[in-house]
Amino acid sequence: MGPCTWNYPPPSPLLKQGGEIENDYMTEHEQIDSASPLVLTISTGQQPQRLDQFLTHALPQISRHKVHQLIEAGLVTVDDNVPKKSHKISPGEVVAIHFKDQPPQDVLPEAMELDIAYEDEHLLVVNKPAGMVVHPAHGHFEGTLVNGLLHHLGLDDVGPTIRPGIVHRLDKGTSGLLVVAKNEHVHRLLTEQFSAHTIKREYAVLAWGRFDVNTGTIDQPIGRHPGDRKRFSVVRGGKSSVTHYTVHETYASCSFLTLRLETGRTHQIRVHLLHIRHPIVGDPDYGGREKRFGGLPGQRRLLMEKVLSILNRPALHARTLQFYHPVLKKDMKFEANLTEDFANVLEILRSDSLKDA
């Protein structure tokens, strides 16, 4: 695919859209769900290519099927004309994509209880509960962390001039710490720290199986899954991705460990653990809810079924966050206790291990 120019309306960091991901700092390429159309200007050097094929490669965030739906619904225009999916694009053409079910232009503040770990006039750190979506997106226009933060910050005029922003994100099912900038200047400086990999993040994880060694590093490139565009996997030519792990406790069928990220790729922890055949317990998308205990005795099998009934999400918690405060000029470190469901599961597993001992 040849180059193209991406044109967006002026971004609002707090309202930037995109799929939920683990800890990846946000880029302009993740704003495809903006209320304004996404505009692509085909650059010089682009070879003739079918429109549907071009958009499938240019917009890896959405599926090939959705690209076809958008074109067939007349939601894609080329130079203000509605084309067929077989249209051959040419340099200089302007392609505009109008997404269905877009979030409203003005996201409304909502009163909700937020667990604020720290706050000053420049930024805040919030402990996100599992099950909460960070940004308004398809099917989640209300009840998101952004809605709650708008209310908490007293931002009732929620037009496009809003400037505070979430610097990184967590999946809907992941609980734990997020840092939020209150102005554009702090947002930019924190984003630079994520880009330089100087922000330290540690996650508590319950993974299937027993590890051969108690410490290790997973250094495998991550990219879009070749067979499922909504998922990611270890692929040749993917982005460099490094995860360090330490095993703290081992049970009959799973292990409790801490992971430290050097990079922040989409679904990095989930992909890396699946790659080494230790998927996260409870993870529905990366092998964590499959029956991995068929050979266990009846009582042990019932135990693991109970664990999965308690954990209706991946057992993944962003427990530690450390960064350099760009205004106060000092290191800041925060820790969040495990959520109730995660802690209860560990107690059950520990009690079972004591019985065996």
N, C-alpha and C positions, 0 to 999 in steps of 0.2 A: 504494500500500500504506500502510495506516495504521500507527501506532506499535505496538510490542510491547515487553515487558520481557524482557530476557535474563538468565537465572539460571544461574550456573555454580558448580561446586564451588570451594573456595579454590584459586587458581592456584599452580602451582610454575613459576617462570620458566624453569628449565632443562628442564622437561618439557612446556612448552607445545607444542601440536600445530599442524599446519597444513601446507599445501603449501609447497614450497621456493620462495623468491622472492629476487629480487635486492635485498638491502640495505634492505628495508622493516622498520622497527621493528615489534615485535609488538603486537597489540591483542587484547582479549578476544574479539573476533569471529572470531578465527582458531583457536579451540580446539574446533572441531566434532568432532574425532576423539577427544575425551576418553573415558576408560573409563566415566565416568558419563554418563547420558543428557543431551543438550542439552534444556533446558526453556525454552519460550517461553510467556509469559503474554500473551494477547491483550488489548490495552489498549482503554480507552474511545475511541471514535472510529473504530475499525476497521469498515469497511463489510463486509457479507456477501461472502464470496469462497470459491471452491472451495479445499479444503485443499491439493491438489497445486499449484494456482496460487500460493497464499500461500507455501508452502515454497520453491517455485522462486525467488521474489523475495527471500524472507527469507534464503535460504542460497545466495548466488551462488557459493560455493566448490564446489558440487557440481552435477552436470548434472540436467536435467529427467528424464532416463531413470532416474537413480539415485533421485530422489525417488519416482518411481512404484514402483521396486523395493522401497524401504523400506516404503512404505505397503502394497503387496501382500503383503509378507512379515510383516506384523503388527508391524513394528518402530517404528511411529508410533502413539501413543495420544493421545486427546483426553479429558481428565478421566478417565483410567484405562480408557477404552473403546477398542477397536480400530475405527476408522472406515473408511469407503470413501473413495477419493480425491475423490469428488464431494461429500463432507460440506462444508457451509457453516459456516465458522468464525464465532464470535460473541464480543463483548467478554466478558472474564472467563474464557474457557476456557483450560485449561492443556494445551499441546501438548508431548509428550515424544518425542524422537527417539533411538533406540538404534541406533548405527551398527554395521554388520557389520565383522568383521576388525579389531576395535579393538586397539590396542597394550595389552600387559598393564598392570595397575595399577601394578606395580612394575617399572620399567625397570632392567635389571641392568647393573652396571659391567662393562666388558670391557677387558682389557689390550691396548693397541695403541700403536703408535709415533705420537706426535703431534709436529708441528713447532711448538714453542712459541717465538714470537718475543720474548715478554716476559712476566714474571710477578712479581707482588708479592702481599702479603697481601690486597689489595683486588680485583684483577682480573688477567686474563691476555689476551694476544693470541696467537691461533693461526693458523697458515698452513694452510688447509684444502686437501687435494689434490682434484683433479678426480675425479669419480666417487663421492665420499663424500656421503651424505645427512646433513643436519644433525640433523634430529629424527626419532625413531621415528614412522612413519606407515604407511599401508596398504602392505604388501609390504616394508617396511623396518623391522622391529622390532629387528634386531640389526646390529652393525657401523656404527652411526651415530656422528657426532661426539659426541652426548650420551652414548652408552655409554662412549666413550673418556674423556670429561671426568669422568664419575662415578668411573672408576677412578683417573684422574690426581689427582683431588682427594681421594681416599680416602673417598668417600661410599659405604660399603657398605650402610648402612641407607637404602634408596632409596624410602622411603614418601613420602606427600604433604607432609611437612614440609620437603622440600629447598627451599633458597632461592636459591642462586647461579643465574645465568641468562644465556643468550645474548641479547644486546640486538638484534642484527640477523642477517640470514640471507643465504645464497647458494644459488643453484640447485645441484643435484647435479653438473651438468657444469661449473660455474664454480669455478675455483681462487682462492685468495688469502686475505686477512686478515679475521679476525673478532675482535671484542672480547667478552670474557665476564666478567660481574660475578660476584664471589664471595659477595656478600650482597645482600639486598633493597634496602638503602639505596643502594649504588653502582649497582645495576640501575636504580633509579628515576631517579637523577641522570643516568646515561648516556642513558636513554630520553628524558629531557627535552631533552638536546642534539640527539638525532635529530629530535625534534618541532620544535625551533627551527631545524633545518637548519644548525647550527653545526659539526657533524662533517664534515670534509673527506674525500672518497673519490675516488680516481682509478683508472681501469681501463685496462688495455692490451687492445686489440682488433685483430683482423685482420678487415677488412670487404671485401666484394666490390666491385669497381669502383674507378674513380679519381674523386676529389672535384674539383669545380670550383674550390673555394677551400680553403686550408689550415687555416683556423679558422672556426668557426661555432657557432651555437646552435640547438638544436631545442626549440622551445617549443610543444608540442602536448599537449592533454589526453588522458589514457589512461583507458580503462574496459574492462569486459568485452566481448569480441568478440561481435558480434550473432549470429554464426552458429556459434560454437564456444565454449561456456562454460568450457572449460579453458584458453583462450587470452585474450590481451588485445590491444587495438588502439587506435589513435587514433580517438576517437569524440567527437561533439558532446555536451557536458554531462559529459564525464569529468573526472577530477581533474587539476588543474594539474600539469604535469610539464615540467621544464626540464633539458636535457642540453647541456653545452658540449663541443666536440671540437676537437682539434688533430691534423692529419695530420703524421706524422714521416717516413714513407717511402712511396713509391709504386712499385708493381711493374706488370707487364703487365696483370694481371687483378684485383688487389686492393690494399688500402692498409693500412698499419700506423699506428694512431692511439691517442691517449690521450683518454679521456672523463672529464669531471668532472661529478658529479651535484649538482644543487641540491636535488632532491626524491628520494624513494626509493620510487617506485611499483613495483608488481608487474611484473616483466619489462621495466622501463623502457628499458634500453639496447637490448634486443633489439627491442622494439616501435618505438622511435624510429628505429633504423637501418633497419629494414624499411620504415618509412614514407617515408624519403628514398631508398629503392631501393638501399641499401647494406647488406644483411643480413650478419650475422656469419658468417664462413666456418665451416662445420661445424655450424651450428645446425639441428637437424632439425625444429624446430617453427615457425621463423620464416624459412623460405626460404633457409637457409644451406647446404643440401646439394643444392639444385637445380642442374642442369647449366647454368651461366651462361657456358660457354666453347665453345659449339657452333661459333662462327665462328672460333675460334682455329686456327692451324696445328697439324698433328698433334703435333709435339714439345711445344708449349706446352699442348695439351690433356692430353697424358700427364703433364706436370708438375703440373697442377692436380688431376688424378686421384690422383697420388701424395700431394699435400698433404692431400686429403680422406681418404686411407687412413691417414695418420698421425694426423689429428685426428678422433677418433671422438666429438667433443663440440664445443660452441661454443668458438671461440678467444676466450675472455673470461677475464681474470685481474684480480682485485682487488689491484692492485699497491701502492697507497699508502693509508694510513689515518692520519688526524690528529684528535686529540680532546683535550679539556681534562680532565686527571685530577682527578676531583671531591674526592679526599682529599689528594693531594700538592700540589694547587693549581698545576699547571704544564701546559704544552702537551706532548703526547706525539705523536711522528711515527714511523711504521714503514713500511718498504718491503720487499716480497717479490720476489725474482727470478722471472723467467718460469719456468714449468714446462718440463721437458725436451722434451715434444712441441711446445709453442709455440715454444720457442727453436730447435729443429731445423727447423721449418717456415720460420722467418724466415731461417735460414742458407741453406736451399735457394732461397728466393725471391731473396735477395741475390746468390747466386752466379749465378743465371739472369740477373739484371739486369746483372751485370758482363760476362757473355758478350755481351749485346746492345750494351753500351757499346763 
